[in-house]
């Protein structure tokens, strides 16, 4: 139940990002910010949670990828986002942001800097093309 709930939170964040009224890049930032905000609520396999993948959980995972894919497509259509980005890229970055590192200082300050760096790297000017 906790893993299913956690994927539900991630799905809500992905859907909110996909329907963000601003630019796609702002939607991606909203997804990262929401993941950081909700980090204490997640119990996911990527965060050390149990590796439970019921059909209902698989459906939520697919729905997360679909929502993030729509966000990326919107940004790629306007050439705002790199053409090679995938939903998995956003999922991996969000997963890393949501797990505080054992470093001195405030994780939120460090994580927000990482969000800025990631956002910069999503734009086509940084593309390897």
Secondary structure as the mmCIF struct_conf table of DSSP 4:
data_model
#
loop_
_struct_conf.conf_type_id
_struct_conf.id
_struct_conf.beg_label_comp_id
_struct_conf.beg_label_asym_id
_struct_conf.beg_label_seq_id
_struct_conf.end_label_comp_id
_struct_conf.end_label_asym_id
_struct_conf.end_label_seq_id
HELX_RH_AL_P HELX_RH_AL_P1 UNK A 2 UNK A 18
TURN_TY1_P TURN_TY1_P1 UNK A 19 UNK A 19
BEND BEND1 UNK A 21 UNK A 22
HELX_RH_AL_P HELX_RH_AL_P2 UNK A 24 UNK A 37
TURN_TY1_P TURN_TY1_P2 UNK A 38 UNK A 38
HELX_RH_3T_P HELX_RH_3T_P1 UNK A 39 UNK A 41
HELX_RH_3T_P HELX_RH_3T_P2 UNK A 45 UNK A 47
TURN_TY1_P TURN_TY1_P3 UNK A 48 UNK A 48
HELX_RH_AL_P HELX_RH_AL_P3 UNK A 55 UNK A 77
TURN_TY1_P TURN_TY1_P4 UNK A 78 UNK A 79
BEND BEND2 UNK A 81 UNK A 81
TURN_TY1_P TURN_TY1_P5 UNK A 83 UNK A 84
HELX_RH_AL_P HELX_RH_AL_P4 UNK A 87 UNK A 97
TURN_TY1_P TURN_TY1_P6 UNK A 98 UNK A 98
BEND BEND3 UNK A 99 UNK A 99
BEND BEND4 UNK A 102 UNK A 102
BEND BEND5 UNK A 104 UNK A 105
HELX_RH_AL_P HELX_RH_AL_P5 UNK A 107 UNK A 122
BEND BEND6 UNK A 123 UNK A 123
HELX_RH_3T_P HELX_RH_3T_P3 UNK A 124 UNK A 126
#
